[in-house]
């Protein structure tokens, strides 16, 4: 899939992804359930990769 964004859209999306990454970090820290913790860590890893890709297109 290919997505074309304006610079403003890219900036807003990057901010939203950063916020989600931060929230997931907090959730991971407060989660005792190991399976849920692993799922949250996987999601965070995916979002970090997305953020990296967003940054590389600037």
N, C-alpha and C positions, 0 to 999 in steps of 0.2 A: 504494500500500500504506500502511496506517496501522498503527502499533504503539503500544500503550498500555503505559507503564512506570510502575512505582511510583517514588517519589523515590529509594529505595535502588538500584533497578535502573538508573535514569538515571545516578546517581552512579558506579556500577561500570562501566557502559558508557562513560561519558565518560572515565574513567580508562584503560580498555582502548584506546580510540581515541587518546588522548594518547600512550600508550606506543607504539602502532603508528606514529603520526606521527613520533615521536622515532627509532624504529628505522629507518623509511624514510629519514629524513634522513641517518642514518649510512650506510645502504646506498648512497644516491645518491653520497655522498662517496667511497665506496670502489669504485664501479663505473666501469670504463673503457669498457665496451661501450655505445655511444651509444643503440642501440635499447632496451636494458635500462634505461638511465638515464632515458630518456623515459617508459617504462612505469612506473617507480617514481615519477617526478614526477607522472604522471597519477593514480596511486593516492593519493599524498600529497594532491593537490588535492581528490580526492573525499572523503578522510577529514577534511580541514579543513572542507569544506562540511557534512559530517555532524556534526562537533563543533559548528560554529556553530549548526546547527539544534537540537542537543541543548541548548545553552546558552540559546537563545531560548525554550525551553519551560519553563524553570525559573521 
